[in-house]
Amino acid sequence: MNFELLANELILDIFEYLNSTQLLRAYHGLNIRLNNLLYLHFQNYSLDFRSVIKNDFNDICQNILPLLTHQITSIHLSNDDDTPNQPNLFLSFGFHFRQFSNLQSLSLHYIRSMELMNKILSNCPQLISLNISKCTYDDDFEQSAICLNTIWSLKRLKSCYLDIESWNNLENQVPIIISSSLQILSIEHEFITLNCLNSLFICTPNLHDLKINITDKLDNEELLSFNIPSLTKLKIYFESSLFSLKNLLKNLPNLSQLIIQIDDIWIDGYQWKDIIRNYFNNLKIFQLLMFHRIHQDKIITEEIDYLIESFQTRFWLEQRQCFVRCDYHSEFGTTYLYTLPYGFCKFNRLISNMSKSTCSIDKISTAFNYVNNLLLDYDLIEFASKFPIQFLNIHSLDLAFPFNDVMWTVLPKFDRLTSLEIVSIAYSDENYRPINHLQTVLDRSIHLYSLTIDYLILSELSTVQINNKSIRRLDLISNDGHYYGSECISLIQSILGNQCEILLISIENRTIVLELIEKMSNLRALTFVCQTDQMDINNESSSSSAAADDELFQWMKHHLPSYCSISRDENETAVVQLWIR
C-alpha cells in the first residue's frame, strides 16, 4: 500500500514509533501534507537530540529546525559521551530559546557549565516543565544561586526535576523568589537540612509532589514552622532524629502517598501505626526502606523478632494489607527493613545473612518488579542462595565477575537490560573464571546498549564468540586505569569494533585516535584520556581562548576532519571528547 494513501490519523500513529530525528530526516520537505502532519506531531512529542548522529544533528539544525521554531513544544539536549558539546553546538547555529514561542518542556542532560545553564534558562520564560539531569558543576555558588532563582522565577513552571551533583552547601543557595506555579519538585543527589527544607517550602507554597533528601546531624529539637496542606505526594530520604521526622510529617496533613527511606532511626511497626493514624487521614500508599544497626549489647535475634512482630498486627496485615521483610546480619546487627512490594528503583542491600518476613514465600517472586537498577555482587548471590530474591525488570546492572549459578536464579531474564557494568573481583580460586557465563549474559541481553568492562575481561571475551548485536557503547575507562596501544584496537575490532558507536578509552599515544577513527567504521563519538597529554589538569577552563594554548587540542584540530567536534570535559580537563559523525 502507498504510504500517502493512509489516513492522517494512521500516519500520526506511525510517527509515534519513530524517533524525532528519524522523522525529520525521512519526511520533512517531501510535501505540504507530511510537513503539516509533522507540525501536528511535534505539538505533542519531543524533539529529542539524545544519541543523535552528528550529521543528522547538523542537517536538522541548519535546514529544518528554523522552519519549526513555532511548532516545537519540547526539546532534549545532552552533553554526554554520545553527543559531546551538543548544547554549545546547538547555540552556535544561532538559536536562542525565546525563538521557540510554544516551548513548554526542556530537558538538559550532562551539562557541565553553570554559566551555560543560566544562559539557556534565562531565555525560557514560557516553560511549564524543566528536567535537569546528570549534571555536575564546580562550586560556583554565585552562578548556582542565579540558576535557582531563575528557575523559581519561571512564572508558568509547574514541574521541575533537578539531578545535580556538587551543589554543596545548598542551604546557602535556597531561592529567595517565591514560585506560586511550581507544583512538582524533585531534587536528586543533593542533601539539604531541615532548615533548608523549611525555607524551600516558604518559596514554594503550592507544592503537590516532592522528592527530596534530608540529612541533619545537628541536635535540633526546635519545631518546624511550615505547614504545606497542598502536598499530597512525598518521596524522601531522611537521616536525622525520630523527633525531627515526626515534626516534619505532622506538618503534612494531606499526604496520600509517602515513600520514605530512613537511615539510622529505629521505628517499629507500632510507632509507624501511631504516626499514620495521628497524622495521615488520607494516606493510600506507604512504602518504607529503613537502615539501622542494632547495638551490640542487645540480643539481635530478639530485636528482629520484636520488629517483625510489630508489623504483624491487624492494622498492617488486614487494614493496610502491607507486608515487610527484614534482611539482617546475625552478628553485626545491620538491618534492612522494607515494605513489599519493594518500592524503590535501586536495590542497595547491606551485608546480611538472615531474613524474616510477614509475607508468604509465593509472593516474593514479584516483590522486586519495580527495581530496575541493581548491584549484584558476591554477598547478594550468597544471600540469595539461602533466601528467595528475584529481579525481573533490571535495566541497569553492575555485575561482579566471576559469579556462580545462583545468579541465574536472581536474574532469570535479561531482555530489558540496556546498561551493564562488569566489575572484576578478587576470587579465592583464580582459576575459576568461567568466561562462558559472561558470554551467556551478553548473548541473552538482546537490548543491551552500553557495556562497561576492564581490559582483562575484554581480553578473555576475545576467546569466545559474542553474538550480541545491540551493544553500541563500550566504556574501557571507568573500571581500568591502564593505557592501551594498538593491540587494544585489534581486540576491540575483533569483538565489538564493527558495531561500536561510542567508545571511552585510555590511550598511550595520540596517533591511536586516528587509527580508531579510521578502523572503526561506525564510531561516531570518542572519549579518551591520553598519557602524553600536556594539558594542565588543574586548569578548569575549556573556553576557546584556553583552546589556543592547548597543544593536544591544536594537534587534533590539524589532523582530524573539520566536521569533527573537539572539546574537553568541563570538570575533568584530562578527558577529551570527540563527536565525529
C-alpha positions in Angstrom: 0.0 0.0 0.0 1.2 3.5 -0.8 2.1 5.3 2.4 0.5 8.5 1.4 -2.9 6.8 0.9 -3.1 6.2 4.6 -5.4 8.4 6.7 -3.8 11.2 8.7 -4.6 9.5 11.9 -2.7 6.4 10.9 0.3 8.3 9.7 0.4 10.2 13.1 0.2 6.8 14.8 3.2 5.6 12.8 5.1 8.7 13.7 4.9 7.8 17.4 7.1 4.7 16.7 9.9 6.7 15.2 12.3 8.9 17.0 12.2 12.6 16.2 15.4 12.9 14.2 14.4 9.9 12.0 11.0 11.6 11.4 12.5 14.9 10.3 15.2 13.3 8.1 12.8 11.0 6.4 9.6 13.0 5.9 10.2 16.7 6.2 10.1 18.6 2.9 8.6 15.8 0.9 5.2 17.6 0.5 2.9 20.1 2.3 0.7 17.4 3.8 3.5 15.5 5.5 5.0 18.7 6.7 1.7 19.7 8.3 1.4 16.2 10.0 5.0 16.7 11.4 3.9 20.0 12.8 0.9 18.3 14.5 3.2 15.6 15.8 5.7 17.9 17.4 2.9 19.7 19.3 2.7 16.7 21.5 6.1 14.9 21.2 9.6 16.0 22.0 12.4 16.9 19.6 14.9 14.6 21.2 18.6 15.1 20.3 20.0 12.5 22.7 22.1 9.8 20.9 21.6 11.6 17.5 24.2 11.2 14.7 26.2 14.4 14.3 25.4 14.7 10.6 21.7 14.4 11.3 22.0 17.0 14.1 23.8 19.4 11.9 21.4 19.0 9.0 18.3 19.4 11.2 19.7 22.5 12.9 20.8 24.1 9.7 18.0 23.3 7.3 14.9 22.0 9.2 14.6 23.4 12.7 14.5 27.1 11.6 11.2 26.3 9.9 9.8 24.6 13.1 10.5 27.0 15.9 6.9 27.8 16.5 5.7 24.2 16.4 8.2 22.6 18.8 6.8 22.2 22.3 9.6 20.0 23.9 13.4 19.7 23.4 16.0 17.3 24.8 19.7 18.4 24.7 22.6 16.3 26.1 26.3 16.8 26.6 27.0 13.1 27.4 29.6 10.8 25.7 27.1 10.1 22.9 26.7 13.7 21.9 29.6 15.7 23.4 29.4 19.5 23.4 25.9 19.3 21.9 24.3 22.2 23.8 27.1 24.6 22.8 26.8 23.5 19.2 23.1 24.0 19.2 23.5 27.6 20.3 26.3 28.1 17.7 23.7 27.7 15.0 22.2 30.9 16.2 19.3 29.5 18.2 18.0 31.1 21.4 15.1 29.6 23.2 12.9 32.6 23.0 12.5 31.7 19.3 10.6 28.6 20.4 7.5 30.5 21.3 5.5 27.4 22.2 8.2 25.6 24.1 6.7 24.1 27.2 9.2 21.4 28.2 13.0 21.4 28.3 15.4 18.6 29.2 19.1 19.2 29.7 21.4 16.3 30.4 25.1 16.2 31.5 25.6 20.0 31.4 29.0 20.8 33.0 28.8 24.6 33.0 26.6 26.6 35.3 27.2 29.6 33.1 25.8 27.7 30.1 22.9 26.5 32.2 22.0 30.1 33.2 22.4 31.3 29.6 19.8 28.8 28.5 17.3 29.2 31.3 17.3 33.0 31.1 15.7 32.6 27.7 12.9 30.2 28.6 10.2 32.2 30.3 7.4 30.1 28.8 8.5 26.7 30.3 6.0 24.5 32.1 8.3 21.5 32.7 12.1 21.5 33.3 14.3 18.5 33.6 18.0 18.9 34.5 19.6 15.5 34.9 23.1 14.0 35.4 24.6 17.5 35.7 27.8 18.3 37.7 29.4 21.6 38.5 32.2 23.1 40.4 31.3 25.1 43.5 30.4 28.4 41.8 27.9 29.5 44.4 27.1 32.8 42.8 26.1 31.1 39.5 24.2 28.4 41.4 22.2 31.0 43.2 21.4 32.7 39.9 20.3 29.3 38.5 18.0 28.5 41.3 16.4 32.0 41.3 16.0 31.9 37.6 14.1 28.6 37.8 11.9 29.8 40.6 11.2 33.0 38.5 9.6 31.0 35.7 6.0 32.1 36.1 4.5 29.1 34.3 6.7 26.4 35.6 4.8 23.5 37.2 7.2 20.6 37.2 11.0 20.7 37.9 13.4 17.8 38.2 16.9 18.6 39.4 19.6 15.9 39.3 22.7 18.0 40.0 25.8 16.9 41.8 28.3 19.2 43.6 25.8 21.8 44.7 27.5 21.8 48.0 26.0 24.0 50.8 22.7 24.1 49.1 21.3 25.6 52.3 23.0 28.9 51.4 21.5 28.8 47.9 17.9 28.3 48.6 15.9 30.5 46.2 14.7 33.8 47.6 12.0 34.2 45.0 8.5 32.7 45.6 7.1 30.5 42.9 3.3 30.2 43.1 3.2 27.9 40.0 5.7 25.2 40.9 3.7 22.1 42.0 6.1 19.1 41.3 9.7 19.3 42.5 12.4 16.6 42.6 15.9 17.2 43.9 18.2 14.2 43.4 21.7 13.5 44.9 21.9 16.7 46.9 21.2 16.6 50.6 19.6 19.5 52.5 18.9 20.3 56.1 15.5 20.7 57.8 16.0 24.5 58.0 16.7 24.5 54.3 13.6 22.5 53.7 11.6 25.0 55.7 12.9 27.8 53.5 12.2 25.7 50.4 8.5 25.3 51.5 8.2 29.1 52.0 9.5 29.7 48.5 7.3 27.0 47.0 3.9 27.2 48.8 1.8 25.3 46.3 3.8 22.0 46.1 1.8 18.9 45.4 4.6 16.4 44.8 8.1 16.5 46.3 11.1 14.2 46.1 13.9 15.3 48.5 16.9 14.1 50.5 17.2 15.3 54.1 20.2 14.9 56.4 20.5 16.9 59.6 23.0 15.7 62.2 22.5 18.8 64.4 20.8 18.1 67.8 18.0 20.5 67.0 14.7 20.0 68.9 13.1 23.1 67.6 9.7 22.8 66.0 9.5 23.4 62.3 7.3 26.4 61.4 5.9 25.3 58.0 2.6 23.8 57.0 2.0 22.6 53.5 -1.6 21.4 53.1 -1.2 21.2 49.3 1.4 18.5 49.5 -0.1 15.1 48.7 2.9 13.1 47.5 6.3 12.8 49.3 9.3 10.7 48.4 12.1 11.4 50.9 15.4 10.1 52.1 15.7 11.1 55.8 18.7 11.0 58.1 18.2 12.8 61.3 16.2 12.0 64.5 12.9 10.4 65.2 11.7 13.7 66.8 12.6 15.6 63.7 10.9 13.1 61.4 7.6 13.3 63.4 7.9 17.0 63.5 8.2 17.0 59.7 5.4 14.6 59.0 2.8 16.2 61.2 3.1 19.3 59.1 2.0 17.5 56.0 -1.6 16.5 56.9 -2.9 15.7 53.4 -0.4 13.2 52.2 -1.9 10.4 50.1 1.5 8.9 49.2 4.6 8.5 51.4 7.7 6.8 50.1 10.4 7.1 52.7 13.9 5.8 53.1 15.4 6.2 56.6 18.9 5.9 57.8 19.9 5.1 61.4 16.5 5.5 63.0 14.7 2.6 64.7 11.0 2.8 64.1 8.9 -0.3 64.7 5.5 -1.2 63.4 3.7 0.1 66.4 5.3 3.5 66.1 4.5 3.7 62.4 0.9 2.8 63.1 0.6 5.7 65.5 2.3 8.1 63.0 -0.1 7.1 60.2 -3.2 7.2 62.4 -2.3 10.5 64.1 -1.1 12.5 61.1 -2.5 11.0 57.9 -6.2 10.5 57.3 -5.8 10.2 53.5 -2.7 8.0 53.2 -3.2 5.5 50.4 0.4 4.5 49.6 3.1 3.8 52.1 6.5 2.4 51.1 9.3 2.1 53.6 13.0 1.4 53.4 14.8 1.5 56.7 18.5 1.1 57.6 19.6 0.5 61.2 22.3 -1.1 63.2 21.3 -2.9 66.4 23.6 -2.1 69.4 25.9 -5.0 70.2 24.7 -5.1 73.8 21.3 -6.3 72.6 20.3 -9.8 71.5 20.0 -9.3 67.8 17.6 -12.2 67.1 15.2 -10.9 69.8 15.2 -7.4 68.4 14.4 -8.7 64.9 11.6 -10.9 66.3 10.1 -7.9 68.0 10.4 -5.8 64.9 8.7 -8.3 62.7 6.0 -8.9 65.3 5.3 -5.2 65.4 4.3 -5.4 61.7 2.0 -8.4 62.1 -0.9 -6.7 63.7 -4.4 -6.4 62.3 -3.6 -2.8 61.3 -0.8 -3.9 58.9 -2.0 -7.3 57.6 -5.7 -6.6 57.3 -6.5 -2.9 57.3 -3.5 -1.8 55.2 -2.6 -5.1 53.6 1.0 -4.1 54.0 3.9 -6.6 54.3 7.5 -6.1 55.3 10.8 -8.0 55.0 13.8 -7.6 57.2 17.3 -8.7 56.0 19.9 -8.6 58.7 23.2 -9.9 59.8 23.1 -12.1 62.9 26.5 -11.0 64.2 26.9 -7.4 63.1 23.3 -6.3 63.7 22.9 -4.4 60.5 19.2 -4.4 59.5 17.5 -3.6 56.2 13.7 -3.5 56.6 11.4 -2.7 53.6 7.8 -2.9 52.7 6.7 -5.4 50.0 6.4 -4.9 47.1 9.7 -3.1 47.2 9.0 0.5 46.2 12.4 1.8 45.1 14.0 1.6 41.7 17.5 0.9 43.0 18.3 -2.1 45.3 21.0 -1.3 47.8 21.5 -4.0 50.3 23.6 -4.1 53.4 25.6 -7.3 54.2 23.0 -9.8 55.5 23.0 -13.5 56.3 19.4 -13.8 57.6 15.9 -12.7 56.6 12.4 -12.7 58.0 9.2 -11.5 56.5 5.5 -11.1 57.2 4.8 -12.1 53.6 4.3 -15.6 52.3 7.1 -17.0 50.1 4.9 -17.3 47.0 4.6 -13.5 46.8 8.3 -12.9 46.9 8.9 -13.7 43.2 7.1 -10.5 42.1 8.0 -8.3 45.1 11.0 -6.6 43.4 9.5 -5.9 39.9 9.9 -2.1 40.5 13.7 -2.4 40.8 15.5 -1.5 37.6 18.9 -0.7 38.9 20.9 -3.4 40.7 24.4 -4.1 42.1 24.8 -7.9 42.0 27.9 -8.8 44.0 29.2 -11.9 45.8 27.4 -11.0 49.0 24.0 -10.7 47.4 24.5 -14.0 45.5 25.4 -15.7 48.8 22.3 -14.3 50.4 20.1 -15.3 47.5 21.3 -18.9 47.8 19.6 -19.1 51.2 16.6 -16.7 50.9 14.4 -16.1 47.8 15.0 -12.9 46.0 14.5 -12.3 42.3 14.7 -9.3 39.9 12.7 -9.4 36.6 12.9 -5.9 35.4 16.6 -4.8 35.5 17.6 -2.1 33.1 21.0 -1.2 34.6 23.2 -3.8 36.2 26.6 -3.7 38.0 27.7 -7.4 37.9 30.6 -8.7 39.9 32.7 -11.3 38.0 33.2 -14.2 38.4 29.8 -15.4 39.7 28.2 -18.8 40.3 25.0 -20.4 39.1 22.8 -18.7 41.7 23.0 -15.6 39.6 20.6 -17.2 37.0 18.0 -17.5 39.8 18.4 -14.0 41.0 18.3 -12.7 37.4 16.4 -15.1 35.2 15.7 -12.5 32.5 18.0 -10.0 30.7 15.6 -8.9 28.0 15.2 -5.4 29.5 18.9 -4.8 30.3 20.3 -1.7 28.5 23.4 -0.9 30.6 25.9 -3.4 32.0 29.0 -2.8 34.1 31.1 -5.8 34.7 33.3 -5.5 37.8 36.2 -7.9 38.2 36.7 -9.0 41.8 39.3 -11.0 43.7 38.3 -14.6 44.0 39.8 -17.3 46.2 40.2 -19.6 43.2 41.8 -17.6 40.4 41.3 -20.5 38.0 37.5 -20.1 38.4 36.7 -17.5 35.8 34.0 -19.1 33.6 34.0 -16.7 30.7 31.2 -18.7 29.1 28.9 -17.5 31.9 29.6 -13.9 30.8 29.2 -14.9 27.2 25.7 -16.2 28.0 24.8 -12.9 29.8 25.8 -10.9 26.8 24.0 -13.1 24.3 20.8 -13.1 26.4 20.9 -9.3 26.8 19.2 -8.6 23.4 18.7 -4.9 24.1 22.0 -4.1 25.8 23.3 -0.7 24.6 26.2 0.1 27.0 28.9 -2.2 28.2 31.5 -1.1 30.8 34.3 -3.5 31.2 38.0 -3.7 32.0 40.8 -4.7 29.7 41.4 -8.1 31.3 37.8 -9.3 30.9 37.7 -7.9 27.4 40.8 -10.0 26.6 39.1 -13.1 28.0 35.9 -12.4 25.9 38.0 -12.4 22.8 38.4 -16.2 23.2 34.7 -16.8 22.8 32.0 -16.0 20.2 29.9 -12.9 21.2 26.6 -12.9 19.3 25.1 -9.7 20.8 24.3 -7.3 18.0 22.8 -4.5 20.2 25.9 -3.1 22.0 26.8 0.3 20.7 28.7 1.9 23.7 31.9 0.5 25.1 33.5 2.0 28.2 37.1 1.0 29.0 37.8 3.9 31.3 35.6 3.6 34.3 37.0 0.3 35.7 40.5 0.4 34.4 43.3 2.9 34.6 45.6 1.3 32.1 46.7 2.9 28.9 46.3 1.0 25.7 48.3 0.7 22.5 47.5 -0.7 19.0 46.9 -4.2 20.4 43.7 -2.9 22.0 42.4 -1.6 18.7 42.7 -5.1 17.2 40.9 -6.5 20.3 38.1 -4.1 20.0 37.8 -4.7 16.3 37.6 -8.5 16.8 34.8 -8.4 19.4 32.7 -5.3 19.1 34.5 -2.9 16.8 32.2 -3.2 13.8 29.1 -2.2 15.8 30.7 0.1 18.4 29.5 3.7 18.0 30.6 5.3 21.3 34.0 4.4 22.8 35.6 5.5 26.1 39.2 4.6 26.4 42.6 5.4 27.8 45.4 5.6 25.2 49.2 5.9 25.4 49.7 7.9 22.2 47.5 10.5 20.4 48.0 8.8 17.0 45.9 6.0 18.2 42.9 8.3 17.9 43.5 8.5 14.1 43.6 4.7 14.0 40.4 4.3 15.9 38.5 6.7 13.7 39.9 5.0 10.5 39.4 1.4 11.5 36.1 1.6 13.5 33.8 2.5 10.7 30.7 3.1 12.8 32.5 5.1 15.6 30.6 8.4 15.9 31.8 9.6 19.4 35.1 9.0 21.2 36.0 10.0 24.7 39.7 9.4 25.7 42.5 10.2 28.1 45.9 10.4 26.6 49.1 9.6 28.5 51.2 12.2 26.7 48.6 15.0 27.1 50.4 18.1 28.4 47.2 19.8 29.4 47.3 21.2 32.9 44.7 19.2 34.7 44.3 22.0 37.3 43.2 24.4 34.5 39.4 24.3 34.8 38.9 26.5 31.7 37.9 24.9 28.5 37.0 28.1 26.6 38.1 28.9 23.1 40.8 31.2 24.5 42.2 28.3 26.5 42.0 26.0 23.5 44.5 28.2 21.6 47.1 27.2 24.3 46.1 23.5 24.3 48.7 21.7 22.3 46.8 18.4 22.0 43.6 20.3 21.0 45.5 22.1 18.3 47.1 18.9 17.1 43.7 17.2 16.7 42.2 20.2 15.0 45.0 19.9 12.4 44.8 16.2 11.9 41.1 15.4 12.3 38.4 16.2 9.7 36.9 19.7 10.0 33.4 18.3 10.8 34.7 16.6 13.9 33.8 18.5 17.1 36.6 18.6 19.7 36.1 19.5 23.4 37.4 18.9 26.9 35.2 17.8 29.8 34.3 20.9 31.8 35.1 19.2 35.1 37.9 16.8 34.1 40.1 18.6 31.6 42.2 15.5 31.1 39.2 13.9 29.3 38.9 14.8 25.6 35.6 14.3 23.8 35.2 13.9 20.0 31.9 14.0 18.2 33.0 12.5 14.9 30.0 11.8 12.7 
